[in-house]
Amino acid sequence: MRSWERADGAEVRWYDEVDSTNDVAKFWAQSGAIEGSVVCAEVQSAGRGRRGAVWVCPAAEGLAFSVILRPTMSRALWPRIALITGLAVAQSLEYFGIAAELKWPNDVLVAGKKICGVLVEAVGDAVIVGVGINVGVREFPDELRKIATSVWLESGREIERDELLEEVVKRTVHQVAGIEGEFSELLDAWRQRCALTGKWVSCLIAEQPFVGIVRGVSDAGELLLDIDGELRALLQADQIRVIANSRSGD
């Protein structure tokens, strides 16, 4: 393991291999780690995404890390953290010259392909924000080639992972702290990058399949889905897939 101190005094611990950076960060948070502390790993043997989905990236080609946050906002606002973390990642990629979009609730896309996922978990009074970014991947397996991309594939150049890490962590800590007082401004920035607005999607709601057109994101960060003329505000939906752009008259 190597470690260093960030500008705000929080520590970064970079491991060769862990089961899951979120699990290591949870233990560290319970031991008193301060906000902004970060766990990174070259390899995760049990990395995961939302709903237990497996997240795998070759060693030295990805950036897998978890940030420890200690939010002072009401717990009712904690679900917004995933949205704002995705925004922080998108803005960080843009800082390095890569235009990014956001797929509600927690995926970052480039040219319609997934480049990053976010997993947020709570432990006591801390929130663990897990982030996985495809950085140096030059070729994906056949089953992922049409749906996944990387920093290298989109930019044709190598970006130092330490630099990308610091940019994402800095923005995440700062913007999550602004959720209570500046959420409308953050949400405007999120909406500008929304990849789903105006598109027909299929999804699962409480394990039931639905099809509808996305009308945007509510002022509370919920997905607004028009299902047969009924506008529903969703706090949770799974397996959201675009099936068509908006049709004439919709």
Secondary structure, DSSP 8 states (H G I E B T S, - for coil): -EEEE-TTS-EEEEEEEES-HHHHHHHHHHTT--TT-EEEEEEETT-B-GGG-B----TTTEEEEEEEE---S-GGGTTHHHHHHHHHHHHHHHHTT---EEETTTEEEETTEEEEEEEEEEETTEEEEEEEEE-S-----TTTTTTB--HHHHHSS---HHHHHHHHHHHHHHHHHTHHHHHHHHHHHHHHTBS-TTEEEEEEETTEEEEEEEEEE-TTS-EEEEETTEEEEES--EEEEEEEE--TT-
